[in-house]
Amino acid sequence: MNNPKKSKSWLAILVVVALGAALGWAILQKDKPAAHDDHGHAEHTEAEGHADKEHHEDAGKAKPAKGPHGGRLFNAGAHGLEVTIFEDGVPPEFRLYAYQNGKPVAPGQTSVKLTLERLGRAPQLIQFKPQGDYLRGDAEVVEPHSFKVTIEAVQGSQSHRFAYEQEEARVTMSDVQLQQAGVTLAVAGPAHISTQLALLGEVRYNGDRTVQVVPRLAGLVEAVLVSAGNRVRKGQVLAVLSSPALADQRAEAAAAQKRLAMARATHDREKKLWQEKISAEQDYLQARAAWQEAAIAEQNARQKLGHLGATSASSGSLTRFELRSPIDGIITDKRITVGQSVGESEAVFTVSDLSSVWVEVPVATKDLGVIRAGLTVQVKASAFEAQAAGTIHYVSALVGEQTRSAMARVVLPNPQGLWRPGLPVQVEVTSSQAEVPVAVQVDALQTVRDWQVVFGRYGQQLEARPLELGRSDGRMVEVLSGLSAGEHYAAKNSFVVKAELGKAGASHDH
């Protein structure tokens, strides 16, 4: 006969085991995942008789799984659609791949319309046509790829609707945050653009108003009356020389004057005697010839002295020679001292009229089509704050073999003597002027990835707008595409927005 106590113990053990098994089965059923299709997405079934039911992929939900081509994969029942943006060697474009029960189907069996909604832009509708094994969009997907996408697809007898949103190069900053960061807003719109060409040049003496003073005869320096930097007048004595050669010239001139006076007196006497029939005509003709020869000799001696800058009359020594300034100007170079022996062709002074100067500017061959005589330019000093207007008077006809550039010359008024020869300057040439429909401030431009952008303001959000730029005058720059007139953008201190974008870690999402 069985032991009752032992039977009760076995019964209790069996009950505990049964309860544990039941509890484990329940836990397993609770954690069991839903059935998935071949692409890792939970299957969505549609009720019978509802072939046109739409499927929505909300932006707030997790992103769809990646499809075989690296795009977003959306599933609705047995139907699947992979959305990609392809930009390998071509402008970015949408390419869609259709699936049935996880397997690719011919693109012609699916009809798709896709709508892009961007900040501050009208919705863009993109149509698709079959190409190869995919559907190809008929429009370029311009940067940045930051938009809301709505897809309407018809596969067989069923239509589906998918949607997702992605952000790129976008940050949110309130008015208060912008004000605290010192960021100001501006409005894109029309502007007057003067295209400037900046060249480097150097101030030179005005060669047409600069004179090298030479003695024209050898001598010994007895006195120097001016120094470098002195302003002189035309005819002012610069130095005094003692020259034996000048004494010879003056002696010759004095003798020629006396011979001329005697010849004139003889001529007058013989002419009177001939008229009174006292002397022969031959005597008169000889006296007239002698007078003419004496006149020629005296004129020659006087012109020699004039060439030397000396006079025939002198109250002092015949050797004294006064070296005088030929023009009004400034002594810019002095190479003469008392007691020095100078030669007849030795330059001892340089006198320059600095009321105007030359600015010589090398012009590269690529800019020769812009630079021409008659253009008005702005000359700016490199060493201090100063600028003045000048005119290009000359462009050389030859290009240097070594420099591959031509020389342009600007005549610059210098009434106050501010522009000193040797001073480096920048020459700005206005090559063209135009009214453009859309322009932004140059200071607003920033670089994001490989784009030149401004940050457009849309509500509380700022988004990078890649621009195609045109002409610029250094203050404003023409916008050919990427921004429309009337749009607000971050102008002053826009680098703060770029910094915030870097903190946000925005990525290039496809």
C-alpha positions in Angstrom: 0.0 0.0 0.0 1.4 3.4 -1.0 2.5 5.9 1.5 0.0 8.9 1.5 2.6 11.4 2.6 4.9 10.4 -0.2 2.1 10.8 -2.8 1.3 14.3 -1.6 4.9 15.3 -2.0 5.1 14.1 -5.6 1.8 15.9 -6.4 3.2 19.2 -5.0 6.3 18.9 -7.2 4.3 18.2 -10.3 2.1 21.3 -9.6 5.2 23.5 -9.3 6.7 22.2 -12.5 3.4 22.8 -14.4 3.1 26.3 -13.1 6.7 27.1 -14.1 6.2 25.8 -17.6 3.0 27.8 -18.0 4.7 31.0 -16.8 7.7 30.5 -19.1 5.4 29.9 -22.2 3.6 33.1 -21.4 6.8 35.1 -21.1 8.0 33.7 -24.4 4.8 34.6 -26.2 4.9 38.2 -24.8 8.4 38.9 -26.1 8.0 37.1 -29.4 8.6 39.6 -32.3 6.0 40.3 -34.9 6.4 38.6 -38.3 8.8 40.6 -40.6 9.2 40.6 -44.4 12.4 40.0 -46.2 13.7 43.6 -45.7 13.4 43.8 -41.9 10.1 45.8 -41.8 7.0 44.7 -39.9 4.4 43.5 -42.5 1.4 45.8 -43.0 -1.7 44.0 -44.0 -4.7 45.6 -45.6 -8.3 44.7 -45.1 -10.1 43.0 -47.9 -12.0 45.4 -50.1 -9.7 48.4 -49.3 -7.2 48.3 -52.2 -6.7 52.1 -52.1 -5.9 52.4 -48.4 -2.9 54.7 -47.9 0.2 54.0 -45.8 1.9 56.9 -43.9 5.5 57.0 -42.7 5.5 59.9 -40.2 8.6 61.9 -39.6 8.4 61.4 -35.8 8.8 57.6 -36.2 12.0 55.8 -36.5 13.6 55.9 -40.0 12.8 53.0 -42.4 15.3 50.3 -42.8 17.9 50.5 -45.5 17.1 48.9 -48.8 19.4 46.9 -51.1 20.5 50.1 -52.8 21.2 52.0 -49.6 18.0 54.0 -49.7 14.9 54.3 -47.4 12.7 51.2 -47.7 8.9 51.6 -47.3 6.6 48.6 -47.2 2.8 48.3 -47.4 1.6 44.7 -47.3 3.3 42.8 -50.1 4.4 46.0 -51.9 7.7 47.8 -51.2 9.4 51.0 -52.5 13.0 52.0 -51.9 13.8 55.8 -52.2 17.4 56.8 -53.0 19.1 60.0 -54.1 21.8 59.2 -56.7 24.7 61.6 -57.4 27.6 59.6 -58.5 28.9 61.4 -61.6 25.5 63.1 -62.2 23.5 65.9 -60.6 21.6 64.5 -57.6 18.4 62.8 -58.7 15.8 60.5 -57.2 15.9 56.8 -58.1 13.1 54.5 -56.9 13.1 50.7 -56.8 9.9 48.7 -56.5 9.5 45.3 -54.8 6.7 42.7 -54.5 7.0 40.3 -51.6 10.5 41.4 -51.1 11.6 40.7 -54.7 12.3 43.4 -57.3 9.7 44.1 -59.9 9.9 45.9 -63.3 9.8 49.7 -62.7 7.1 50.0 -65.4 4.6 48.3 -63.0 4.7 51.2 -60.6 3.5 54.8 -61.0 5.0 57.4 -58.6 4.7 61.1 -57.9 6.9 62.8 -55.4 6.5 66.2 -53.7 9.4 68.1 -52.1 8.6 70.8 -49.5 11.5 73.1 -48.5 11.6 76.1 -46.2 10.7 79.3 -48.0 10.0 77.5 -51.3 7.0 76.4 -53.3 6.4 72.7 -53.3 8.3 70.9 -56.1 6.6 68.0 -57.9 8.8 65.3 -59.4 7.6 62.8 -61.9 9.2 59.4 -62.7 9.9 57.3 -65.7 11.3 53.8 -66.0 15.0 53.5 -66.7 16.8 50.3 -66.4 15.7 48.6 -63.2 14.5 51.8 -61.5 12.3 54.8 -61.7 14.2 58.0 -62.5 13.1 61.5 -61.3 12.8 64.2 -63.9 14.4 67.0 -61.8 17.6 67.7 -60.0 17.6 67.5 -56.3 19.4 70.7 -55.4 21.4 71.1 -52.2 20.9 71.1 -49.3 18.9 67.9 -49.1 16.7 69.3 -46.4 13.0 68.8 -47.0 9.8 67.0 -46.4 9.0 64.3 -48.9 5.6 63.0 -49.8 5.3 60.0 -52.2 2.2 58.8 -53.9 2.7 55.3 -55.5 0.4 53.1 -57.4 1.4 49.4 -57.6 -1.0 47.2 -59.3 -4.5 47.9 -58.1 -3.4 49.5 -54.9 -2.2 53.0 -54.1 0.1 53.9 -51.2 1.3 57.1 -49.6 4.6 57.4 -47.8 6.2 60.5 -46.2 9.4 61.3 -44.4 11.4 64.4 -43.5 15.1 65.0 -43.3 17.1 68.1 -42.2 20.5 69.2 -43.4 22.5 72.4 -42.7 19.7 73.7 -40.5 19.7 75.2 -37.0 17.0 76.8 -34.9 17.8 80.2 -33.3 15.2 82.6 -31.8 15.3 86.3 -32.2 16.7 86.7 -28.7 19.5 84.2 -29.4 20.4 86.1 -32.6 20.4 89.4 -30.8 22.6 88.0 -28.0 25.1 86.6 -30.6 25.2 89.9 -32.5 23.7 88.4 -35.6 21.8 90.8 -37.8 19.4 90.0 -40.6 19.3 91.5 -44.1 17.1 91.2 -47.1 18.3 89.9 -50.5 17.4 92.3 -53.2 18.6 94.6 -56.1 22.0 96.3 -55.9 24.4 98.4 -57.9 27.5 96.4 -58.5 30.8 98.0 -59.6 33.3 95.3 -60.6 36.7 96.3 -59.3 40.1 95.1 -60.5 42.8 95.6 -57.8 46.4 96.0 -58.9 49.6 96.8 -57.1 51.7 99.7 -58.1 54.4 102.1 -57.0 54.6 105.9 -56.9 57.3 107.4 -59.2 58.6 110.8 -60.2 56.7 112.4 -63.0 59.2 111.9 -65.7 57.8 114.8 -67.7 58.5 117.2 -64.8 61.8 115.9 -63.5 65.2 117.3 -64.6 68.7 116.2 -64.1 70.9 119.3 -63.7 74.4 119.0 -65.2 77.1 121.8 -65.4 77.7 121.3 -69.2 81.3 122.3 -68.5 84.0 121.1 -66.2 84.9 123.2 -63.1 85.6 123.4 -59.4 82.7 123.8 -57.0 83.1 127.1 -55.0 79.7 127.1 -53.3 76.5 125.0 -52.9 73.4 127.0 -52.0 70.7 124.4 -51.6 70.2 121.0 -50.1 68.1 117.9 -50.9 64.5 118.5 -50.0 64.7 122.3 -50.6 62.0 123.8 -52.8 63.4 126.0 -55.6 62.1 128.3 -58.3 63.0 128.4 -62.0 66.3 130.3 -62.5 67.3 130.1 -58.8 71.1 129.7 -58.3 71.9 126.2 -57.0 75.7 126.2 -56.9 78.7 128.4 -58.0 81.6 126.8 -60.0 84.9 128.2 -61.2 85.6 127.1 -64.8 88.6 128.0 -67.0 86.7 126.8 -70.0 84.0 129.4 -69.3 86.7 132.1 -69.1 87.8 131.2 -72.6 84.3 131.3 -73.9 83.6 134.7 -72.3 86.9 136.1 -73.6 86.0 134.9 -77.1 82.5 136.4 -76.8 83.9 139.8 -75.6 86.4 139.9 -78.5 83.7 139.0 -80.9 81.6 141.9 -79.6 84.5 144.4 -80.1 85.2 143.1 -83.6 81.5 143.5 -84.4 81.5 147.0 -83.1 84.6 148.0 -85.2 83.2 146.2 -88.3 79.9 148.1 -87.9 81.7 151.4 -87.6 83.9 150.7 -90.7 80.9 149.6 -92.6 79.0 152.8 -91.8 82.0 155.0 -92.8 82.7 153.2 -96.1 79.0 153.4 -96.9 78.9 157.1 -96.4 82.1 157.7 -98.4 80.7 155.6 -101.3 77.4 157.5 -101.2 79.4 160.7 -101.4 81.4 159.4 -104.4 84.6 159.7 -102.4 85.6 156.0 -102.2 85.1 153.1 -104.5 82.1 150.7 -104.2 84.5 147.8 -103.8 85.7 149.3 -100.5 82.2 149.6 -99.3 81.3 146.0 -100.3 84.4 144.6 -98.4 83.4 146.6 -95.3 79.9 145.2 -95.4 81.2 141.6 -95.7 83.5 142.1 -92.8 80.7 143.5 -90.7 78.5 140.4 -91.5 81.2 138.0 -90.6 81.8 139.8 -87.3 78.1 139.6 -86.6 78.0 135.9 -87.2 81.1 135.3 -84.9 79.5 137.4 -82.2 76.2 135.5 -82.4 78.1 132.2 -82.3 80.0 133.2 -79.1 76.8 134.5 -77.5 74.9 131.3 -78.2 77.7 129.1 -76.8 77.5 131.0 -73.5 73.7 130.7 -73.6 74.0 127.0 -74.1 76.1 126.8 -70.9 73.6 128.9 -69.0 76.1 131.8 -68.6 76.1 135.4 -69.8 78.8 137.2 -71.7 78.7 140.2 -69.2 80.3 139.5 -65.8 81.2 142.0 -63.1 83.5 139.5 -61.4 85.8 136.8 -62.5 85.4 135.4 -66.0 85.6 131.9 -64.5 82.5 132.3 -62.2 79.7 130.0 -63.3 76.3 130.0 -61.6 74.4 126.7 -61.9 70.6 127.5 -62.0 67.4 125.4 -61.6 65.7 124.9 -65.0 62.2 124.4 -63.4 60.1 125.0 -60.2 60.4 122.0 -58.0 62.1 120.2 -55.1 65.7 119.1 -54.9 65.2 115.3 -54.8 68.9 114.4 -55.2 72.2 116.3 -54.6 75.6 115.0 -55.6 77.8 118.0 -55.3 80.0 119.4 -52.5 82.3 122.4 -52.1 85.8 121.8 -53.5 84.6 119.0 -55.7 85.8 118.9 -59.3 82.8 118.1 -61.6 82.7 117.0 -65.2 80.6 118.7 -67.9 78.1 115.8 -68.2 78.0 114.8 -64.5 74.4 115.1 -63.0 74.8 117.0 -59.7 71.2 117.8 -58.9 67.8 116.3 -59.6 64.9 118.7 -59.5 61.4 117.3 -59.6 58.0 119.0 -59.7 56.0 116.9 -57.3 52.7 118.7 -57.9 51.9 115.5 -59.9 53.4 112.1 -59.8 53.2 108.9 -61.8 51.9 105.6 -60.5 53.4 102.7 -62.4 51.3 99.5 -62.4 52.3 96.1 -63.9 49.3 94.6 -65.7 49.1 90.9 -66.3 48.1 89.7 -69.8 44.7 88.4 -68.6 43.8 91.9 -67.4 44.9 93.8 -70.5 41.4 93.6 -72.0 40.1 95.8 -69.1 43.0 98.3 -68.7 43.1 101.1 -71.2 44.1 104.8 -71.4 41.4 107.2 -70.1 40.1 105.0 -67.3 39.6 106.7 -63.9 41.1 104.8 -61.0 41.3 105.0 -57.3 44.8 104.9 -55.8 45.1 103.8 -52.1 48.2 104.0 -50.0 49.3 100.7 -48.4 51.2 102.3 -45.5 48.5 104.8 -44.3 44.9 105.8 -44.8 44.8 107.9 -48.0 43.3 107.6 -51.5 43.0 109.8 -54.5 41.5 109.6 -58.0 43.8 109.5 -61.1 43.6 108.7 -64.8 45.4 106.0 -66.8 47.4 108.0 -69.4 49.5 105.3 -70.9 49.6 101.5 -71.3 52.8 100.1 -72.8 52.4 98.4 -76.2 54.9 95.6 -75.3 54.7 92.7 -72.8 57.8 92.0 -70.8 59.5 88.7 -71.7 60.3 87.9 -68.0 57.3 89.4 -66.2 54.7 88.6 -68.9 53.0 91.9 -68.0 52.6 95.4 -69.5 53.1 98.6 -67.7 50.3 101.1 -67.1 50.9 104.6 -66.0 48.6 106.7 -63.9 49.1 110.5 -63.6 48.1 111.4 -60.0 47.6 115.0 -58.8 49.8 115.6 -55.7 49.1 119.2 -54.5 50.0 118.5 -50.9 53.0 116.3 -51.6 51.3 113.3 -49.9 52.3 110.8 -52.6 56.0 110.3 -52.3 58.0 108.5 -55.0 58.7 104.9 -53.9 55.5 104.5 -52.0 53.7 101.2 -52.6 50.0 101.6 -53.5 46.9 99.7 -54.6 45.2 100.7 -57.7 41.5 99.9 -58.1 40.0 100.0 -61.6 36.3 99.9 -62.1 36.0 97.5 -65.1 32.1 97.4 -65.3 29.0 98.7 -63.6 25.6 97.0 -63.5 22.3 96.8 -61.6 21.7 93.3 -60.5 18.3 91.9 -59.3 19.5 89.9 -56.3 22.6 90.6 -54.2 23.8 89.9 -50.7 26.5 91.3 -48.4 29.9 89.8 -48.9 30.4 89.5 -45.1 27.4 87.2 -44.9 29.1 84.5 -47.0 30.3 81.4 -45.2 31.7 78.0 -46.4 29.7 74.8 -45.6 31.1 71.6 -47.1 32.2 72.8 -50.5 29.5 75.4 -50.8 29.5 79.2 -50.6 26.3 79.9 -48.6 24.3 82.4 -46.7 21.9 81.3 -43.9 18.3 82.0 -44.9 15.9 82.8 -42.1 12.5 81.0 -42.1 10.6 81.5 -38.9 12.9 80.4 -36.1 15.0 78.3 -38.4 18.1 79.2 -40.4 19.2 77.0 -43.2 22.3 77.1 -45.5 21.5 78.2 -49.0 24.3 77.3 -51.5 24.7 80.2 -53.9 26.0 80.6 -57.4 27.7 84.0 -57.3 28.5 86.6 -59.9 30.0 90.0 -59.9 31.2 91.7 -56.7 32.5 95.1 -55.7 33.9 93.9 -52.3 30.8 95.0 -50.4 27.9 93.3 -52.3 28.0 90.2 -54.4 25.5 89.2 -57.1 23.5 86.1 -56.6 22.8 84.1 -59.8 20.9 81.3 -58.1 20.1 79.9 -54.7 18.3 82.9 -53.1 15.4 85.0 -54.2 14.8 88.7 -53.8 12.9 89.4 -50.5 14.4 86.5 -48.6 15.9 87.2 -45.2 19.4 86.0 -44.4 22.0 86.3 -41.6 24.4 89.1 -42.5 26.6 90.5 -39.8 28.3 87.8 -37.6 26.9 85.0 -39.7 29.9 82.8 -38.6 28.0 82.4 -35.3 25.2 80.5 -37.2 27.9 78.3 -38.8 29.3 77.5 -35.4 25.9 76.5 -34.2 25.5 74.3 -37.2 28.8 72.6 -36.4 27.6 71.9 -32.8 24.4 70.4 -34.2 26.5 67.9 -36.2 24.3 68.2 -39.3 25.1 65.5 -41.8 24.6 65.0 -45.5 21.6 62.6 -45.4 20.3 60.7 -48.3 
